[in-house]
Amino acid sequence: MNNQANLAEQDILNTILADLRRTAREYTTATTESSCQTVRQMFNQLTDGTLRLQGELYQLMQHNGSYQSPSHAPRQEVDKLYQHATQTQQKSQQYAQMTSAQGNASQGESLHMS
């Protein structure tokens, strides 16, 4: 009976952990898609709070042996992924700046033609 109770508790904790992960993703999406600074800040705070809860639950589950951490990734692989993400971010920023500059130039031309 005790073993069944532990499994039921573990299932509940895993469900809550999965829900917190999903909620954090949804809040992050809402943050990035918000054009209102107040709403953006609210979702940012909700994301931070959700990540804190997720971290606390993870620590509790790991401490109780309910959650096994994945094996550690080789440092070289982590560095490679980090470098790729950094390059992607830089390209995105360059594209956004270029697009913004082209849009401003187009607006300037249409104002001069009027």
C-alpha positions as CSV (number, residue, x, y, z in Angstrom):
1,M,0.0,0.0,0.0
2,N,2.8,2.4,0.9
3,N,4.5,1.7,-2.4
4,Q,1.3,2.6,-4.3
5,A,1.0,5.9,-2.3
6,N,4.6,6.8,-3.3
7,L,3.8,6.1,-6.9
8,A,0.7,8.2,-6.8
9,E,2.6,11.0,-5.2
10,Q,5.3,10.7,-7.7
11,D,2.8,10.8,-10.6
12,I,1.2,13.9,-9.1
13,L,4.6,15.7,-8.7
14,N,5.6,14.8,-12.3
15,T,2.3,16.2,-13.5
16,I,2.8,19.4,-11.6
17,L,6.4,19.7,-12.9
18,A,5.2,19.2,-16.5
19,D,2.5,21.8,-16.0
20,L,5.0,24.3,-14.6
21,R,7.3,23.8,-17.6
22,R,4.3,24.3,-20.0
23,T,3.2,27.4,-18.1
24,A,6.7,28.9,-18.2
25,R,6.8,28.3,-22.0
26,E,3.4,30.0,-22.4
27,Y,4.3,32.9,-20.2
28,T,7.5,33.3,-22.2
29,T,5.6,33.4,-25.5
30,A,3.1,35.9,-24.1
31,T,6.1,38.1,-22.9
32,T,7.7,38.0,-26.3
33,E,4.5,38.8,-28.2
34,S,3.3,41.6,-25.9
35,S,3.5,45.1,-27.3
36,C,2.4,46.8,-24.0
37,Q,5.3,47.3,-21.6
38,T,3.1,46.8,-18.5
39,V,1.7,43.5,-19.8
40,R,5.1,42.4,-20.9
41,Q,6.5,43.1,-17.4
42,M,3.6,41.2,-15.8
43,F,4.3,38.1,-17.9
44,N,8.0,38.4,-17.2
45,Q,7.2,38.4,-13.5
46,L,4.9,35.4,-13.9
47,T,7.6,33.6,-15.8
48,D,10.2,34.2,-13.1
49,G,7.8,33.1,-10.4
50,T,6.9,29.9,-12.3
51,L,10.6,29.1,-12.9
52,R,11.2,29.5,-9.2
53,L,8.4,27.1,-8.3
54,Q,9.6,24.7,-11.0
55,G,13.2,24.8,-9.5
56,E,11.9,24.3,-6.0
57,L,9.8,21.3,-7.0
58,Y,12.7,19.8,-9.0
59,Q,15.0,20.2,-6.0
60,L,12.4,18.5,-3.7
61,M,11.8,15.7,-6.1
62,Q,15.5,15.1,-6.6
63,H,16.1,15.2,-2.8
64,N,13.4,12.6,-2.3
65,G,14.7,10.4,-5.2
66,S,11.6,11.0,-7.3
67,Y,13.5,12.6,-10.1
68,Q,16.7,11.5,-11.7
69,S,18.8,14.2,-13.3
70,P,19.9,13.5,-16.9
71,S,23.5,12.7,-17.4
72,H,25.8,15.6,-17.7
73,A,26.4,16.9,-21.2
74,P,30.0,17.1,-22.4
75,R,31.4,20.6,-22.0
76,Q,32.4,20.7,-25.6
77,E,28.8,20.0,-26.7
78,V,27.4,22.7,-24.4
79,D,30.0,25.2,-25.8
80,K,29.1,24.3,-29.3
81,L,25.4,24.8,-28.7
82,Y,26.0,28.1,-26.9
83,Q,28.2,29.4,-29.8
84,H,25.5,28.4,-32.3
85,A,22.8,30.1,-30.2
86,T,24.9,33.3,-29.9
87,Q,25.5,33.4,-33.7
88,T,21.8,32.9,-34.3
89,Q,21.0,35.8,-31.9
90,Q,23.6,38.1,-33.6
91,K,22.2,37.3,-37.1
92,S,18.7,38.0,-35.8
93,Q,19.7,41.3,-34.3
94,Q,21.5,42.3,-37.6
95,Y,18.5,41.3,-39.6
96,A,16.2,43.4,-37.3
97,Q,18.5,46.4,-37.6
98,M,18.7,46.1,-41.4
99,T,15.0,45.7,-41.7
100,S,14.4,48.7,-39.5
101,A,16.9,50.8,-41.4
102,Q,15.2,49.8,-44.7
103,G,11.8,50.6,-43.4
104,N,13.0,54.0,-42.2
105,A,14.6,54.7,-45.5
106,S,11.4,53.8,-47.3
107,Q,9.3,56.1,-45.1
108,G,11.7,58.9,-45.8
109,E,11.4,58.4,-49.5
110,S,7.6,58.4,-49.4
111,L,7.6,61.6,-47.4
112,H,9.9,63.3,-49.9
113,M,7.7,62.2,-52.9
114,S,4.5,63.6,-51.3
